[in-house]
Amino acid sequence: MRLVIRQDYDEVSDWVAHYIKERILQFKPTKDRPFVLGLPSGSSPVGCYQRLAKFCKSGQLSFKHVITFSMDEYVGLPREHSQSYYSFLWKHLYQHLDIPSENINMLDGNAPDLDEECRRYEAKIAQVGGIELFVGGIGPDGHIAFNEPGSSLTSRTRVKTLAYETIIANARFFDGDVSKVPKLALTVGVATVMDAREVCIIIVGAHKSVALAKCVEEGVNHMCTVSAIQLHPKGLIVCDEDTTLELHVKTVKYFKSIEHVHQSLIGKENLSLQGQVISAKGATIGITRPREDQEDPKDTKEDEDHDEDRPSKKKKED
Ligand SMILES: O=P(O)(O)OC[C@H]1O[C@](O)(CO)[C@@H](O)[C@@H]1O
């Protein structure tokens, strides 16, 4: 598992947005071979979505051949409700992209048969060949999607009762009123996420620091369902400094040192092949930023500040 630690929310958003962009560009999706992307709701990915929208607007990235699946949806909340994940994703992402509406997949929390809706969702994922990259978010108790503590780590898409802690955490989106938060949700399962060929989890904020420590330093445990990422061959967590509060200092230093080596290898001693950085020994260690993928300077104000650090950019001395 890789743990990338950035300074703050903006840097995390910037890093993840560039990562998604590079993965899609590298994949070179076509109509017959689309890129399949899993996406979360919640406040964690909003900054990333703003950047993806910007990439799309400036022509650096197209979602024409991207198929998306969102992680979850409340049960019984009308789609047009401002806090449904349907409204959320349209507002923060889809309306800004060139993605064909038929490529957007969301769970319907108002389907007449919720179990059938969940089966349909899993079948659709399988039908398009599985998910290439699942980007996710977690709750303060370490739940991934809405897989609350105690969820089976082999779970698939299904109806879940929300934990009281999640209801309290999400009350901020419902006028702070716990009674307005739906008590049930449809969610992809832990195994649905972990079946993706790559998993990238965004974790930001001190309130998620205990969950991050459990996920990184303790064993795989159904009480912290995101910990299943330890078993994934290509698991990535991107967090900010605040979220590392409960990690051991040596853990933080360890992962930072790995990223440091990673950066220096990207800049100097490696061959770049079709967007992948190949180490001298032949292992794929990262992805480069293709030279033609240069942003319009007026669009890159916040990018310029992090040029040295971002794995997806080639170092300036190149
Ligand atoms: O990013 P936030 O606002 O903490 O919300 C996290 C919530 O969003 C989700 O990512 C839902 O997609 C859940 O995993 C979690 O409950």
The ligand as an SDF file (V2000), in Angstrom:
LIG
                    3D

 16 16  0  0  0  0  0  0  0  0999 V2000
  -15.8690   13.2510    2.8390 O   0  0  0  0  0  0  0  0  0  0  0  0
  -16.8410   13.3350    3.9630 P   0  0  0  0  0  0  0  0  0  0  0  0
  -17.7000   14.5410    3.8920 O   0  0  0  0  0  0  0  0  0  0  0  0
  -16.2080   13.1000    5.2860 O   0  0  0  0  0  0  0  0  0  0  0  0
  -17.8590   12.1540    3.7480 O   0  0  0  0  0  0  0  0  0  0  0  0
  -17.4720   10.8400    3.7560 C   0  0  0  0  0  0  0  0  0  0  0  0
  -18.6220   10.0060    3.3560 C   0  0  0  0  0  0  0  0  0  0  0  0
  -18.7470   10.0000    1.9790 O   0  0  0  0  0  0  0  0  0  0  0  0
  -18.5420    8.7120    1.4630 C   0  0  0  0  0  0  0  0  0  0  0  0
  -17.2900    8.6890    0.8490 O   0  0  0  0  0  0  0  0  0  0  0  0
  -19.6740    8.4140    0.5510 C   0  0  0  0  0  0  0  0  0  0  0  0
  -19.4050    8.3450   -0.8140 O   0  0  0  0  0  0  0  0  0  0  0  0
  -18.5730    7.7500    2.6350 C   0  0  0  0  0  0  0  0  0  0  0  0
  -17.5650    6.8140    2.6010 O   0  0  0  0  0  0  0  0  0  0  0  0
  -18.4810    8.6090    3.8280 C   0  0  0  0  0  0  0  0  0  0  0  0
  -19.5590    8.3260    4.6600 O   0  0  0  0  0  0  0  0  0  0  0  0
  1  2  2  0
  2  3  1  0
  2  4  1  0
  2  5  1  0
  5  6  1  0
  6  7  1  0
  7  8  1  0
  7 15  1  0
  8  9  1  0
  9 10  1  0
  9 11  1  0
  9 13  1  0
 11 12  1  0
 13 14  1  0
 13 15  1  0
 15 16  1  0
M  END
$$$$
